[in-house]
Structure formats: C-alpha cells, structure tokens
Amino acid sequence: MATKLVGFDWDGTLVKMPRKYSWSIIDSTLGCAKRGEEIADKYWHSRINYLEWCAECIELYREFGLTEKWLREIVEQNVTLHKGARETVEELRSRGIKVGIISGGMYNMYEYSAGRLGLEVDYVNFAATLKFDGKGRLVGGEYREDDFDGKLRVLKDYCGRCGATLDETLYVGDSHNDIPVFKAAAGIAFSSDSDDLKAVARHIVKGDDMREILRYVE
C-alpha cells in the first residue's frame, strides 16, 4: 500500500543532541541535572504523569533563572539535524507524501531551530511549550498529555486530516515512548538503543543516516 504520511519523532530522531531529551539538555546547562533526573525518574516510574512532570520542570527552570535568550542559546549550541534528515524530508514531500513531527518533547526546540536547519514539514505537534513574558522571563508553559498513547492519538488525528489510514502511515522514532505508535502503524526504529522499541518495529535502521528510511517508503 502506498505511503501517504510519514511522522517523525524529534529528540534523537530528526535531530542529534548531546543528551537524549530536550529537558535533560536544559537541566545540564542550568546546573540542575540531579534535580531534573529526580523529576524524570518519578515520571518514568509512574509516580507523576506527564503534565505534572512538565509543571515541575518549569518551576525548576524558573528557580534557576532560565530566560528565552538563554534557551535560544541552548538550542543553537546543542540541536543539529541527523545526517540526511533534511534531504529525506524534502524527498518525501516531493513525492506528495505528508510529513509531520509528533513529539513528546518541547516545541521551543523546534521553533528556535527549524529555520536555521532549513527544515520544512506539513504538521508539527509537540507536547510542551515554554512561555516567556515580554522581558524574556519564564512565566509558565502549555503542555498536553501527548506522550506515549498521546502520540498515537495525535497521529490518528493527523491521518484524518490528510485522508490517510494508519496502514498508509510510517512513523520514525527511537525511544520507548514511541511503542504505542509502532504497535498501530508501521514503525521504523532509527538509530535506537531501545530493545523494546525495536521488538515492535516494522523496520530497523542501525546507522545514523536518515536517508536509509527511504527504502521502506512505497
């Protein structure tokens, strides 16, 4: 069946970063990595939900003085595309295939880097966005339960907008929070260290060249 839609994870999939998740890069830069890890640990062990994790992280960042200028500098210094990512997206769109980014991460990381990276897609959905006031001070955030099962809900909604079915959809990811999507649509595990994800992937790309996924696009 011909592919009509390809969705991508962001952190660690389309882009390379020194740490696996956007949140941990900020933690490290601000000097609050230990406390950030403690918050993340509560989430991964289901003691708090995703919305509570976001809220606690934002309060931590306010305490440590994160500003919009500082966050832009973090993005500039740490976010780069995986090899062949831009070319892959351009090739998919040239074939008339819709391309979306569906991430449980932070929209600011995309917003502050997409222009510099030359990345153009048809649809973007991130679970969290940090909000700053007119003076660039962090004042809060917007966040939705769009991780794990939430990613699948977002993908289904995007399929409906595009007139595509899940059978006509590929999703490219690298982490275990992509598992619900991989169980519903054809999943491509890209440069992944998650054995659980690879176990439910339709295809596995072991290298770091995004163009390798094109062989699985019909």
Sequence and secondary structure as in RCSB ss.txt:
>XXXX:A:sequence
MATKLVGFDWDGTLVKMPRKYSWSIIDSTLGCAKRGEEIADKYWHSRINYLEWCAECIELYREFGLTEKWLREIV
EQNVTLHKGARETVEELRSRGIKVGIISGGMYNMYEYSAGRLGLEVDYVNFAATLKFDGKGRLVGGEYREDDFDG
KLRVLKDYCGRCGATLDETLYVGDSHNDIPVFKAAAGIAFSSDSDDLKAVARHIVKGDDMREILRYVE
>XXXX:A:secstr
    EEEE TBTTTEE SSSSHHHHHHHHHT HHHHHHHHHHHHTTSS HHHHHHHHHHHHHHTT BHHHHHHHH
HHH EE BTHHHHHHHHHHTT EEEEEEEEEHHHHHTTHHHHT   SEEEEEEEEEE TTSBEEEEEE S STHH
HHHHHHHHHHHHT  GGGEEEEE SGGGHHHHHHSEEEEES   HHHHHH SEEE SSBGGGGGGG  
